[in-house]
């Protein structure tokens, strides 16, 4: 079985598999079905872009993959491990050891330099890069000792990426990482994510509302009303420098 993907993808090992994942939120008598039976397989070394309108279920799916939320129904596997059977402590260890997160807002500690912000992760990781190596990978070698207030929005986001990759995660989950940035600065952030995926082989899932960004992905998955409406390889992948919005 190759999940409808090309032979190259089918030969790679799956990082995530979701089977019939449904997520229902209830507020009083109101029931919201954020996901409706999602079956998805994500592979090593892939960069996958998740597209869809607001409310389509993108962030809910990402949170479930990252162990931040659990489905109401269905199963989620990380490699051979079923996350839907994991305890809270096991999910915490999973997030710490295997997953890097990048969000729209940078969540940097204002009183710490870029180097010190990254060190928050490297001090607790199993086999981390040095903060210096992580920051150099995202093009911030000359800005390591600057505080967040001294950095542009794009530089702050790249510090957040450095912090996420410093623990050498197998998976990088990005929720609208360019959402607060202009096109030129956003391209710099996309280039950093592209380089991490290419150089380190980190499986990367990137949520965006910007359809132009899908051009950098190996595969594009479109969600609509909590279901996958399209899941296909990108026929003409381009470098981030050719993306604009």
KEFI-44308 format. One record per residue: residue number from 1; residue in one letter; x, y, z of N, C-alpha, C, O, CB in turn. Coordinates in steps of 0.02 Angstrom, whole numbers, always signed. Glycine has a CB too. Layout:
   pos   code      nxx      nyy      nzz     caxx     cayy     cazz      cxx      cyy      czz      oxx      oyy      ozz     cbxx     cbyy     cbzz
   NUM      a        X        Y        Z        X        Y        Z        X        Y        Z        X        Y        Z        X        Y        Z
...
***
This chain:
   pos   code      nxx      nyy      nzz     caxx     cayy     cazz      cxx      cyy      czz      oxx      oyy      ozz     cbxx     cbyy     cbzz
     1      x      +43      -60       +0       +0       +0       +0      +44      +62       +0      +92      +66      +39      -48       +1      +62
     2      x      +29     +110      -43      +70     +171      -45      +31     +235      -36      +56     +290      -48     +107     +174     -110
     3      x      -32     +227      -12      -73     +286       +4      -82     +333      -56      -93     +393      -47      -42     +325      +62
     4      x      -78     +306     -117      -88     +347     -176      -30     +391     -194      -36     +434     -238     -147     +388     -166
     5      x      +29     +381     -161      +86     +423     -174     +131     +390     -225     +122     +331     -241     +125     +437     -110
     6      x     +180     +427     -249     +225     +400     -299     +272     +349     -267     +279     +348     -206     +265     +456     -333
     7      x     +306     +307     -307     +347     +253     -279     +402     +278     -233     +419     +245     -184     +378     +214     -335
     8      x     +431     +337     -248     +484     +363     -206     +458     +376     -135     +492     +360      -86     +513     +429     -235
     9      x     +398     +404     -130     +369     +417      -64     +351     +352      -29     +361     +344      +31     +308     +461      -70
    10      x     +325     +304      -68     +303     +241      -38     +361     +203       -7     +351     +165      +41     +269     +198      -91
    11      x     +421     +211      -33     +479     +175       -8     +506     +207      +57     +543     +174      +94     +533     +173      -60
    12      x     +488     +269      +70     +512     +302     +130     +472     +278     +191     +415     +255     +184     +508     +378     +123
    13      x     +502     +285     +248     +466     +266     +309     +418     +322     +329     +434     +381     +325     +515     +250     +366
    14      x     +359     +301     +351     +310     +350     +375     +332     +377     +442     +355     +340     +486     +240     +318     +379
    15      x     +323     +442     +451     +334     +473     +516     +268     +475     +554     +265     +455     +613     +363     +545     +508
    16      x     +215     +498     +522     +148     +501     +552      +98     +464     +509     +102     +465     +447     +126     +573     +562
    17      x      +51     +431     +541       -8     +405     +507      -69     +422     +550      -69     +409     +610       -3     +327     +495
    18      x     -120     +450     +519     -183     +460     +554     -236     +417     +520     -238     +412     +458     -204     +536     +553
    19      x     -277     +385     +560     -329     +341     +535     -396     +362     +563     -409     +355     +623     -314     +266     +553
    20      x     -439     +389     +520     -507     +408     +541     -509     +460     +596     -552     +457     +640     -543     +348     +564
    21      x     -462     +507     +595     -458     +556     +649     -515     +607     +645     -523     +642     +595     -390     +592     +648
    22      x     -552     +609     +699     -608     +657     +706     -597     +696     +771     -576     +668     +822     -678     +620     +707
    23      x     -611     +760     +768     -606     +802     +829     -669     +843     +836     -686     +883     +793     -543     +848     +828
    24      x     -703     +832     +892     -765     +867     +907     -755     +911     +968     -732     +887    +1020     -825     +818     +917
    25      x     -771     +974     +962     -770    +1020    +1019     -842    +1035    +1040     -884    +1047     +998     -731    +1086    +1002
    26      x     -855    +1035    +1104     -922    +1050    +1129     -919    +1109    +1177     -879    +1111    +1223     -953     +988    +1164
    27      x     -962    +1157    +1164     -971    +1214    +1209    -1045    +1218    +1226    -1085    +1244    +1187     -944    +1282    +1177
    28      x    -1062    +1193    +1285    -1133    +1188    +1302    -1168    +1141    +1255    -1148    +1083    +1247    -1166    +1258    +1300
    29      x    -1220    +1167    +1222    -1258    +1125    +1175    -1230    +1129    +1104    -1254    +1094    +1059    -1331    +1147    +1174
    30      x    -1179    +1170    +1094    -1151    +1180    +1027    -1095    +1129    +1015    -1050    +1121    +1057    -1124    +1253    +1019
    31      x    -1099    +1095     +958    -1048    +1045     +940    -1015    +1067     +875    -1048    +1079     +825    -1080     +975     +932
    32      x     -948    +1071     +877     -910    +1090     +818     -865    +1031     +798     -825    +1007     +838     -867    +1154     +831
    33      x     -873    +1008     +736     -831     +953     +711     -773     +984     +672     -780    +1002     +614     -872     +904     +665
    34      x     -716     +989     +705     -657    +1020     +675     -624     +974     +624     -598     +998     +574     -607    +1041     +728
    35      x     -625     +909     +638     -598     +859     +591     -649     +803     +584     -683     +785     +631     -530     +831     +616
    36      x     -653     +777     +522     -704     +726     +507     -673     +667     +471     -676     +662     +410     -760     +757     +465
    37      x     -643     +622     +508     -617     +560     +479     -557     +570     +434     -558     +548     +377     -671     +527     +441
    38      x     -504     +601     +460     -445     +616     +419     -397     +557     +419     -374     +534     +471     -409     +679     +447
    39      x     -381     +533     +359     -329     +483     +348     -271     +517     +312     -279     +543     +257     -357     +422     +306
    40      x     -212     +516     +342     -155     +551     +313      -91     +515     +334      -84     +494     +391     -154     +625     +335
    41      x      -44     +510     +287      +22     +483     +302      +74     +535     +283      +72     +563     +228      +35     +416     +265
    42      x     +121     +548     +328     +175     +596     +317     +241     +558     +321     +250     +515     +364     +173     +655     +368
    43      x     +287     +574     +276     +348     +534     +268     +411     +571     +289     +412     +633     +292     +354     +512     +196
    44      x     +463     +533     +302     +529     +561     +317     +551     +607     +260     +537     +595     +201     +581     +505     +328
    45      x     +586     +660     +278     +618     +707     +231     +568     +749     +190     +590     +792     +151     +661     +668     +184
    46      x     +504     +739     +199     +455     +778     +161     +445     +847     +189     +452     +858     +249     +388     +741     +159
    47      x     +430     +895     +145     +400     +958     +165     +329     +958     +137     +319     +957      +77     +442    +1020     +140
    48      x     +281     +960     +183     +210     +959     +164     +179    +1025     +183     +187    +1048     +240     +173     +899     +197
    49      x     +143    +1057     +137     +106    +1118     +152      +32    +1100     +161       +3    +1066     +118     +115    +1171      +95
    50      x       +3    +1122     +217      -68    +1114     +229     -104    +1179     +213      -90    +1232     +242      -82    +1094     +303
    51      x     -150    +1176     +165     -189    +1233     +145     -262    +1224     +165     -285    +1168     +175     -183    +1244      +69
    52      x     -297    +1280     +170     -368    +1276     +184     -392    +1342     +215     -353    +1380     +244     -384    +1218     +231
    53      x     -456    +1354     +208     -486    +1415     +235     -484    +1413     +311     -475    +1360     +341     -558    +1424     +210
    54      x     -494    +1470     +343     -500    +1474     +415     -557    +1428     +438     -612    +1430     +410     -512    +1547     +439
    55      x     -543    +1386     +488     -594    +1340     +512     -596    +1273     +476     -639    +1232     +489     -660    +1371     +507
    56      x     -548    +1262     +431     -549    +1199     +392     -519    +1141     +431     -528    +1083     +411     -510    +1208     +327
    57      x     -485    +1155     +487     -458    +1101     +528     -383    +1095     +527     -355    +1048     +556     -487    +1037     +508
    58      x     -348    +1142     +494     -275    +1137     +487     -240    +1138     +555     -200    +1093     +569     -249    +1195     +444
    59      x     -254    +1187     +596     -219    +1193     +660     -238    +1136     +707     -196    +1112     +745     -236    +1261     +693
    60      x     -301    +1115     +705     -321    +1058     +746     -282     +996     +728     -259     +960     +772     -397    +1045     +738
    61      x     -273     +984     +663     -235     +926     +641     -162     +932     +663     -133     +883     +687     -238     +919     +564
    62      x     -134     +991     +655      -64    +1001     +675      -55     +989     +751       -6     +958     +772      -40    +1072     +657
    63      x     -102    +1014     +790      -98    +1005     +863     -103     +931     +882      -70     +909     +930     -153    +1044     +897
    64      x     -143     +893     +846     -149     +822     +860      -85     +786     +840      -62     +742     +877     -209     +792     +822
    65      x      -56     +803     +783       +7     +772     +763      +62     +787     +814     +103     +744     +829      +29     +797     +694
    66      x      +61     +847     +842     +113     +867     +889     +101     +846     +960     +140     +862    +1005     +120     +940     +887
    67      x      +47     +808     +972      +33     +786    +1040       +8     +840    +1086      +11     +832    +1147      +94     +755    +1069
    68      x      -15     +896    +1058      -44     +950    +1098     -118     +939    +1110     -147     +971    +1155      -32    +1017    +1065
    69      x     -149     +896    +1071     -220     +882    +1076     -230     +809    +1056     -187     +779    +1024     -263     +930    +1030
    70      x     -287     +780    +1075     -303     +712    +1057     -367     +711    +1017     -411     +752    +1028     -310     +668    +1120
    71      x     -374     +663     +970     -436     +659     +931     -493     +632     +974     -482     +597    +1023     -426     +615     +870
    72      x     -554     +649     +954     -613     +620     +986     -623     +548     +963     -646     +506    +1001     -676     +662     +970
    73      x     -604     +535     +901     -606     +468     +873     -546     +459     +827     -518     +507     +802     -674     +455     +835
    74      x     -528     +396     +815     -473     +381     +768     -407     +369     +803     -403     +372     +865     -466     +438     +719
    75      x     -357     +355     +763     -291     +338     +789     -237     +382     +757     -243     +402     +699     -275     +264     +777
    76      x     -185     +396     +795     -127     +433     +771      -65     +393     +789      -55     +374     +847     -124     +506     +801
    77      x      -23     +380     +739      +39     +343     +751      +99     +388     +734     +100     +420     +682      +41     +278     +709
    78      x     +148     +388     +778     +213     +417     +764     +260     +358     +756     +276     +323     +804     +238     +467     +820
    79      x     +282     +347     +695     +318     +286     +678     +275     +227     +699     +219     +220     +675     +389     +284     +712
    80      x     +300     +184     +743     +260     +126     +763     +223     +136     +829     +193      +90     +857     +305      +65     +769
    81      x     +225     +197     +853     +198     +212     +919     +129     +245     +912     +122     +293     +875     +245     +257     +958
    82      x      +80     +220     +949      +13     +250     +945       +6     +305     +997       +4     +293    +1057      -42     +196     +956
    83      x       +4     +367     +972       +0     +424    +1017      -68     +428    +1052      -72     +454    +1108      +11     +489     +979
    84      x     -119     +401    +1021     -186     +404    +1050     -193     +359    +1112     -243     +363    +1147     -238     +384     +998
    85      x     -143     +319    +1125     -143     +277    +1186      -93     +304    +1238      -86     +274    +1292     -126     +204    +1169
    86      x      -60     +358    +1222       -6     +383    +1266      -35     +422    +1325      -87     +454    +1320      +41     +427    +1226
    87      x       +1     +418    +1381      -18     +458    +1440       +6     +530    +1431      +43     +545    +1384      +13     +427    +1504
    88      x      -15     +574    +1476       +7     +643    +1472      +83     +648    +1478     +114     +687    +1442      -26     +685    +1528
    89      x     +112     +608    +1522     +185     +609    +1530     +220     +584    +1467     +272     +611    +1448     +206     +566    +1590
    90      x     +192     +533    +1435     +221     +507    +1374     +215     +558    +1317     +261     +564    +1276     +188     +442    +1354
    91      x     +160     +594    +1313     +152     +646    +1262     +200     +703    +1274     +227     +731    +1226      +79     +672    +1261
    92      x     +212     +721    +1337     +261     +773    +1352     +330     +752    +1329     +366     +792    +1300     +261     +788    +1427
    93      x     +349     +690    +1342     +414     +664    +1320     +418     +662    +1244     +470     +676    +1215     +427     +595    +1350
    94      x     +363     +643    +1212     +361     +642    +1138     +374     +711    +1110     +414     +719    +1064     +293     +615    +1114
    95      x     +340     +761    +1136     +350     +830    +1111     +421     +854    +1124     +452     +885    +1081     +299     +878    +1145
    96      x     +447     +838    +1182     +514     +861    +1201     +568     +829    +1157     +615     +862    +1136     +529     +845    +1274
    97      x     +560     +764    +1143     +614     +727    +1111     +609     +725    +1035     +660     +715    +1002     +614     +658    +1137
    98      x     +550     +733    +1007     +542     +718     +935     +515     +775     +893     +521     +773     +831     +497     +661     +928
    99      x     +484     +826     +923     +447     +876     +884     +472     +947     +899     +483     +965     +956     +372     +871     +900
   100      x     +481     +985     +845     +494    +1056     +851     +433    +1095     +827     +403    +1077     +777     +557    +1076     +811
   101      x     +415    +1148     +862     +356    +1188     +845     +378    +1259     +826     +422    +1288     +858     +306    +1191     +903
   102      x     +347    +1285     +773     +356    +1355     +754     +286    +1384     +743     +247    +1358     +703     +401    +1362     +688
   103      x     +271    +1439     +778     +205    +1469     +773     +209    +1538     +740     +263    +1564     +727     +173    +1474     +843
   104      x     +151    +1567     +728     +149    +1633     +697     +182    +1685     +741     +216    +1731     +717      +76    +1654     +682
   105      x     +172    +1678     +807     +202    +1725     +854     +262    +1692     +886     +260    +1632     +901     +150    +1748     +908
   106      x     +315    +1729     +895     +381    +1700     +905     +392    +1672     +975     +431    +1625     +984     +433    +1751     +891
   107      x     +356    +1699    +1025     +361    +1673    +1094     +432    +1672    +1120     +453    +1625    +1154     +331    +1603    +1097
   108      x     +470    +1724    +1104     +538    +1730    +1131     +535    +1765    +1200     +490    +1804    +1213     +583    +1769    +1083
   109      x     +583    +1749    +1242     +588    +1782    +1307     +623    +1848    +1297     +682    +1849    +1278     +626    +1737    +1360
   110      x     +590    +1905    +1310     +618    +1971    +1293     +684    +1987    +1329     +726    +2022    +1301     +569    +2025    +1310
   111      x     +693    +1960    +1389     +752    +1977    +1428     +812    +1933    +1411     +865    +1941    +1441     +736    +1970    +1502
   112      x     +805    +1887    +1364     +859    +1842    +1344     +882    +1858    +1273     +841    +1876    +1231     +837    +1769    +1350
   113      x     +946    +1850    +1261     +972    +1858    +1193     +949    +1801    +1149     +921    +1752    +1173    +1049    +1863    +1192
   114      x     +961    +1808    +1083     +945    +1753    +1037     +979    +1689    +1059     +948    +1635    +1060     +966    +1772     +965
   115      x    +1042    +1694    +1075    +1079    +1635    +1097    +1048    +1604    +1160    +1041    +1543    +1164    +1153    +1654    +1112
   116      x    +1029    +1646    +1208    +1000    +1621    +1270     +931    +1591    +1260     +912    +1543    +1293     +997    +1676    +1322
   117      x     +891    +1620    +1213     +826    +1592    +1197     +833    +1521    +1169     +794    +1477    +1187     +789    +1636    +1147
   118      x     +882    +1510    +1126     +892    +1443    +1098     +919    +1396    +1151     +901    +1337    +1152     +941    +1447    +1038
   119      x     +960    +1421    +1196     +989    +1380    +1249     +935    +1352    +1296     +947    +1301    +1329    +1039    +1420    +1289
   120      x     +877    +1384    +1300     +823    +1357    +1341     +805    +1286    +1319     +786    +1245    +1361     +761    +1403    +1336
   121      x     +811    +1273    +1255     +795    +1207    +1229     +856    +1161    +1233     +850    +1103    +1253     +771    +1211    +1156
   122      x     +914    +1186    +1215     +973    +1142    +1212     +992    +1116    +1281    +1024    +1063    +1287    +1031    +1180    +1182
   123      x     +973    +1152    +1334     +990    +1130    +1401     +950    +1069    +1424     +970    +1035    +1471     +979    +1186    +1450
   124      x     +893    +1054    +1391     +852     +998    +1413     +846     +944    +1359     +815     +892    +1371     +783    +1022    +1431
   125      x     +875     +955    +1300     +870     +906    +1246     +919     +849    +1255     +969     +856    +1290     +881     +940    +1178
   126      x     +905     +793    +1221     +947     +733    +1228    +1013     +739    +1190    +1066     +722    +1216     +910     +672    +1204
   127      x    +1010     +764    +1129    +1070     +768    +1086    +1067     +833    +1046    +1061     +831     +985    +1075     +706    +1039
   128      x    +1072     +890    +1079    +1060     +953    +1045    +1120     +978    +1005    +1177     +957    +1015    +1040    +1005    +1095
   129      x    +1105    +1022     +958    +1156    +1065     +929    +1177    +1115     +983    +1143    +1122    +1034    +1131    +1101     +863
   130      x    +1231    +1151     +971    +1244    +1209    +1013    +1198    +1265     +989    +1177    +1265     +931    +1319    +1231    +1009
   131      x    +1181    +1313    +1032    +1141    +1370    +1010    +1175    +1406     +951    +1141    +1431     +906    +1131    +1419    +1068
   132      x    +1240    +1409     +952    +1277    +1443     +899    +1266    +1409     +831    +1255    +1442     +781    +1352    +1445     +915
   133      x    +1268    +1342     +831    +1258    +1305     +768    +1187    +1315     +743    +1176    +1325     +683    +1272    +1231     +777
   134      x    +1138    +1311     +788    +1068    +1319     +768    +1056    +1388     +738    +1022    +1394     +687    +1021    +1307     +827
   135      x    +1083    +1439     +769    +1073    +1507     +744    +1110    +1519     +679    +1086    +1555     +635    +1096    +1558     +797
   136      x    +1168    +1489     +672    +1205    +1495     +609    +1167    +1463     +552    +1168    +1487     +495    +1275    +1463     +616
   137      x    +1132    +1408     +566    +1093    +1373     +514    +1037    +1416     +486    +1016    +1407     +429    +1065    +1309     +542
   138      x    +1012    +1463     +526     +958    +1506     +502     +984    +1576     +484     +944    +1623     +477     +903    +1511     +554
   139      x    +1049    +1582     +477    +1078    +1645     +452    +1084    +1700     +503    +1083    +1759     +485    +1038    +1670     +397
   140      x    +1091    +1683     +567    +1093    +1734     +619    +1158    +1732     +659    +1159    +1750     +718    +1034    +1726     +667
   141      x    +1211    +1712     +627    +1275    +1708     +661    +1296    +1775     +691    +1324    +1778     +746    +1330    +1683     +613
   142      x    +1281    +1828     +655    +1302    +1895     +678    +1253    +1927     +728    +1266    +1982     +752    +1310    +1941     +619
   143      x    +1198    +1893     +743    +1146    +1924     +785    +1134    +1885     +849    +1084    +1897     +883    +1082    +1930     +746
   144      x    +1179    +1839     +866    +1167    +1793     +921    +1159    +1828     +988    +1122    +1803    +1031    +1224    +1745     +925
   145      x    +1192    +1884     +998    +1191    +1916    +1064    +1145    +1976    +1066    +1150    +2019    +1110    +1261    +1937    +1083
   146      x    +1100    +1979    +1017    +1049    +2032    +1016     +986    +2008    +1052     +969    +1949    +1051    +1033    +2054     +943
   147      x     +952    +2055    +1084     +888    +2040    +1117     +831    +2044    +1066     +839    +2077    +1014     +875    +2089    +1176
   148      x     +774    +2011    +1078     +719    +2012    +1031     +699    +2082    +1007     +684    +2092     +949     +660    +1979    +1060
   149      x     +700    +2131    +1053     +681    +2199    +1034     +729    +2230     +984     +712    +2279     +951     +676    +2243    +1096
   150      x     +788    +2202     +979     +838    +2228     +932     +837    +2192     +865     +877    +2206     +821     +907    +2222     +962
   151      x     +791    +2145     +858     +786    +2104     +797     +722    +2121     +759     +672    +2139     +789     +788    +2030     +814
   152      x     +725    +2114     +693     +664    +2123     +653     +618    +2063     +664     +636    +2014     +695     +682    +2129     +577
   153      x     +556    +2069     +638     +508    +2014     +644     +534    +1950     +612     +527    +1896     +640     +442    +2033     +613
   154      x     +564    +1957     +553     +591    +1898     +519     +648    +1867     +557     +655    +1806     +559     +613    +1916     +450
   155      x     +690    +1909     +587     +746    +1882     +627     +721    +1847     +690     +747    +1795     +709     +795    +1939     +647
   156      x     +669    +1876     +721     +641    +1843     +780     +611    +1775     +761     +618    +1727     +799     +587    +1887     +811
   157      x     +579    +1771     +704     +550    +1707     +683     +606    +1657     +669     +598    +1597     +682     +506    +1716     +621
   158      x     +661    +1680     +642     +717    +1634     +629     +750    +1610     +694     +775    +1555     +698     +769    +1668     +585
   159      x     +748    +1653     +746     +771    +1630     +812     +724    +1575     +836     +746    +1524     +864     +773    +1689     +863
   160      x     +659    +1584     +826     +610    +1533     +846     +622    +1468     +808     +615    +1414     +837     +539    +1558     +833
   161      x     +641    +1472     +744     +657    +1412     +706     +720    +1379     +733     +723    +1318     +741     +665    +1429     +630
   162      x     +770    +1420     +748     +832    +1394     +777     +818    +1358     +843     +845    +1304     +856     +883    +1450     +788
   163      x     +776    +1388     +883     +758    +1356     +947     +722    +1289     +935     +734    +1241     +972     +712    +1404     +988
   164      x     +680    +1286     +884     +643    +1225     +869     +688    +1170     +843     +677    +1111     +859     +588    +1239     +819
   165      x     +738    +1188     +803     +780    +1136     +772     +840    +1117     +814     +874    +1067     +799     +803    +1159     +704
   166      x     +854    +1156     +866     +916    +1145     +905     +917    +1077     +939     +971    +1050     +952     +923    +1200     +957
   167      x     +858    +1049     +952     +857     +983     +985     +858     +926     +933     +848     +868     +951     +795     +977    +1029
   168      x     +870     +943     +870     +871     +895     +815     +806     +854     +811     +808     +793     +815     +931     +847     +823
   169      x     +749     +887     +804     +686     +850     +803     +678     +811     +738     +706     +830     +686     +626     +898     +812
   170      x     +641     +757     +741     +625     +720     +680     +571     +754     +639     +566     +744     +579     +603     +649     +698
   171      x     +531     +795     +673     +475     +828     +641     +474     +902     +661     +486     +919     +719     +408     +794     +660
   172      x     +459     +945     +613     +451    +1017     +625     +381    +1036     +604     +363    +1029     +546     +505    +1059     +587
   173      x     +341    +1060     +651     +271    +1078     +639     +264    +1154     +643     +278    +1184     +694     +223    +1043     +689
   174      x     +243    +1185     +588     +243    +1258     +582     +172    +1283     +567     +143    +1264     +517     +292    +1281     +526
   175      x     +146    +1324     +611      +78    +1351     +603      +83    +1425     +584      +96    +1467     +626      +36    +1341     +669
   176      x      +72    +1439     +520      +73    +1507     +493     +138    +1544     +512     +135    +1599     +538      +13    +1547     +519
   177      x     +196    +1514     +498     +259    +1546     +520     +274    +1612     +485     +315    +1651     +509     +316    +1499     +508
   178      x     +241    +1625     +428     +252    +1689     +393     +191    +1735     +398     +188    +1787     +365     +269    +1677     +320
   179      x     +142    +1715     +440      +78    +1751     +442      +84    +1824     +463      +43    +1865     +443      +32    +1717     +488
   180      x     +134    +1840     +505     +141    +1909     +529     +195    +1948     +492     +215    +2002     +514     +157    +1908     +603
   181      x     +219    +1920     +435     +276    +1950     +401     +258    +1974     +331     +211    +1949     +300     +333    +1899     +396
   182      x     +296    +2023     +306     +287    +2044     +238     +320    +1993     +191     +354    +1947     +214     +316    +2115     +226
   183      x     +309    +2002     +126     +331    +1951      +78     +406    +1941      +80     +430    +1884      +81     +310    +1971       +8
   184      x     +445    +1995      +79     +518    +1989      +77     +545    +1953     +139     +587    +1909     +134     +550    +2058      +70
   185      x     +519    +1973     +197     +542    +1942     +259     +517    +1871     +264     +553    +1827     +289     +518    +1983     +320
   186      x     +456    +1859     +240     +429    +1791     +241     +470    +1743     +199     +478    +1685     +218     +358    +1792     +215
   187      x     +496    +1766     +143     +538    +1724     +101     +601    +1703     +138     +624    +1646     +131     +556    +1760      +36
   188      x     +629    +1748     +178     +688    +1730     +218     +672    +1674     +268     +713    +1629     +279     +715    +1792     +255
   189      x     +613    +1678     +298     +592    +1626     +345     +580    +1560     +308     +600    +1507     +332     +529    +1647     +383
   190      x     +547    +1563     +250     +536    +1502     +211     +602    +1471     +189     +609    +1410     +187     +494    +1518     +150
   191      x     +652    +1513     +174     +717    +1487     +154     +749    +1449     +212     +779    +1397     +202     +763    +1544     +130
   192      x     +741    +1476     +273     +769    +1442     +332     +735    +1374     +342     +769    +1325     +357     +760    +1485     +395
   193      x     +669    +1371     +333     +633    +1308     +340     +653    +1259     +284     +662    +1199     +296     +558    +1320     +339
   194      x     +660    +1285     +224     +681    +1244     +167     +750    +1214     +180     +761    +1155     +167     +681    +1285     +102
   195      x     +796    +1254     +205     +864    +1231     +217     +866    +1177     +271     +904    +1129     +266     +909    +1289     +236
   196      x     +826    +1186     +323     +823    +1136     +377     +797    +1069     +349     +824    +1016     +364     +777    +1160     +435
   197      x     +744    +1073     +309     +717    +1013     +279     +767     +978     +233     +773     +917     +233     +653    +1030     +240
   198      x     +803    +1018     +194     +851     +990     +146     +914     +964     +180     +937     +909     +166     +870    +1042      +94
   199      x     +942    +1004     +225    +1007     +988     +254    +1002     +937     +310    +1046     +894     +317    +1039    +1051     +281
   200      x     +950     +940     +350     +943     +896     +408     +894     +839     +396     +892     +791     +435     +922     +936     +468
   201      x     +855     +843     +343     +806     +791     +328     +746     +792     +375     +710     +742     +380     +838     +724     +332
   202      x     +735     +847     +409     +680     +852     +457     +613     +854     +420     +601     +899     +379     +688     +915     +501
   203      x     +570     +806     +434     +503     +808     +405     +468     +871     +428     +465     +885     +488     +462     +744     +424
   204      x     +440     +909     +381     +414     +975     +397     +342     +982     +372     +327     +967     +314     +458    +1031     +366
   205      x     +298    +1004     +417     +229    +1018     +399     +217    +1092     +411     +229    +1117     +466     +178     +973     +440
   206      x     +193    +1126     +360     +186    +1199     +363     +115    +1219     +346      +91    +1207     +290     +236    +1233     +314
   207      x      +80    +1247     +394      +13    +1274     +382      +19    +1345     +355      +59    +1385     +378      -29    +1274     +448
   208      x      -21    +1359     +305      -24    +1427     +279      -93    +1439     +247     -125    +1393     +223      +33    +1440     +227
   209      x     -114    +1502     +247     -173    +1522     +209     -153    +1549     +141     -196    +1564      +99     -214    +1574     +248
   210      x      -88    +1554     +130      -61    +1584      +69      -46    +1530      +18       +2    +1493      +24       +3    +1625      +85
   211      x      -87    +1526      -33      -81    +1472      -83      -14    +1475     -119       +9    +1423     -144     -137    +1477     -133
   212      x      +18    +1533     -124      +81    +1539     -160     +136    +1498     -127     +182    +1475     -161     +102    +1610     -164
   213      x     +132    +1489      -61     +185    +1454      -25     +186    +1380      -42     +238    +1347      -33     +176    +1463      +50
   214      x     +131    +1353      -66     +129    +1282      -83     +182    +1262     -135     +198    +1203     -142      +60    +1263     -108
   215      x     +207    +1311     -171     +255    +1296     -225     +321    +1270     -199     +359    +1240     -238     +266    +1357     -267
   216      x     +337    +1280     -134     +401    +1256     -107     +396    +1185      -80     +447    +1156      -63     +425    +1303      -52
   217      x     +335    +1157      -77     +325    +1093      -44     +338    +1033      -89     +333    +1039     -151     +254    +1089      -17
   218      x     +354     +977      -59     +354     +914      -95     +283     +891     -108     +268     +860     -160     +393     +860      -56
   219      x     +238     +906      -61     +169     +882      -66     +122     +934      -37     +140     +970      +10     +160     +814      -30
   220      x      +63     +938      -64      +13     +987      -42      -50     +949      -20      -76     +907      -56       -4    +1038     -100
   221      x      -72     +966      +41     -133     +936      +69     -181     +994      +82     -165    +1041     +118     -118     +895     +135
   222      x     -241     +989      +54     -292    +1041      +62     -348    +1014     +105     -375     +960      +92     -319    +1064       -8
   223      x     -366    +1052     +157     -421    +1034     +200     -481    +1080     +187     -473    +1139     +173     -401    +1037     +274
   224      x     -540    +1050     +192     -602    +1089     +185     -654    +1057     +231     -668     +997     +225     -627    +1091     +111
   225      x     -683    +1097     +275     -734    +1072     +321     -713    +1011     +359     -753     +964     +369     -798    +1058     +283
   226      x     -650    +1009     +381     -626     +955     +422     -607     +891     +385     -592     +841     +417     -676     +939     +471
   227      x     -608     +894     +319     -590     +835     +279     -534     +853     +230     -526     +912     +212     -652     +808     +241
   228      x     -496     +803     +208     -445     +815     +157     -480     +814      +89     -510     +765      +69     -389     +760     +160
   229      x     -475     +871      +54     -506     +875      -12     -456     +863      -68     -475     +847     -124     -539     +943      -21
   230      x     -391     +871      -52     -339     +859     -102     -275     +840      -67     -257     +870      -16     -328     +920     -148
   231      x     -240     +790      -94     -176     +768      -65     -135     +742     -123     -146     +686     -148     -186     +712       -9
   232      x      -86     +783     -145      -49     +762     -205      +21     +792     -205      +32     +846     -177      -86     +781     -268
   233      x      +68     +758     -238     +135     +786     -245     +133     +851     -283      +90     +862     -326     +182     +736     -280
   234      x     +180     +895     -268     +186     +959     -303     +224     +947     -369     +282     +927     -366     +221    +1013     -259
   235      x     +193     +959     -426     +226     +943     -489     +284     +990     -507     +328     +970     -545     +177     +944     -544
   236      x     +284    +1050     -481     +335    +1099     -499     +360    +1135     -437     +342    +1193     -425     +308    +1149     -551
   237      x     +401    +1102     -398     +428    +1132     -337     +478    +1187     -355     +519    +1178     -401     +461    +1079     -292
   238      x     +474    +1244     -319     +520    +1300     -334     +554    +1320     -269     +529    +1305     -215     +482    +1361     -365
   239      x     +611    +1354     -273     +645    +1379     -212     +605    +1437     -182     +567    +1470     -217     +717    +1402     -227
   240      x     +614    +1448     -117     +577    +1503      -85     +587    +1571     -117     +543    +1613     -115     +597    +1507      -13
   241      x     +645    +1583     -147     +659    +1647     -179     +610    +1663     -236     +604    +1721     -255     +729    +1649     -205
   242      x     +576    +1612     -262     +529    +1623     -316     +457    +1630     -293     +411    +1635     -334     +534    +1567     -366
   243      x     +447    +1630     -228     +380    +1636     -200     +366    +1709     -183     +409    +1744     -157     +372    +1591     -137
   244      x     +307    +1731     -199     +287    +1799     -181     +212    +1800     -163     +174    +1757     -185     +302    +1850     -239
   245      x     +193    +1850     -123     +122    +1857     -107     +107    +1929      -90      +50    +1946      -75     +103    +1812      -50
***
